[in-house]
């Protein structure tokens, strides 16, 4: 009896392993198949290059460097109703992103990377606006300077200021650190001439760009669905 029981158990286990291997070796045709096969612990990313990363129930839009390279900082200026009380913040909107730009004198003292007292209120308003218009969109923070100092000095100052803004948002709002990256620009992208005081002032700035591609894609899909159903 014992030998028969052992033999039966061995055969059952072997059959289970074969079924499991057969399941893993089946042809995978789309991301749905991947989601069904992978475990909940290891299946953390499906979709295309600009798809969705799923982790701990949160969905974050994924974009690559080409996305940021195509940001037009001269996109049309808009009045953002979600930006409450931050009248000194310039807001522009592109096809799939929104840009919040602040004059550096509002944010920092001359040649400093420490936030001024009034800057925190502006950043808090921007954070609230970002979470309303694109709660899962990646964010990139750009630092810009004028050209009065050396190129290396300006690049470092712009990096320090972008890092200060990122760190404040991370520590004082509910924006996750994983959503944010920085890009120091130094003096490389002036908005105006550096030959005048007014031009240099315009060039000293911090811009926060938030991706909104996911939200717009969902809206477009919802708008197109009734037409497809009618067909």
Helices and strands as residue ranges (DSSP letters): H 2-24, H 31-37, E 45-46, E 52-55, E 58-61, H 65-69, E 89-93, E 97-103, H 104-107, H 119-133, E 139-144, H 151-172, G 177-179, E 180-186, H 197-203, E 205-211, H 213-230
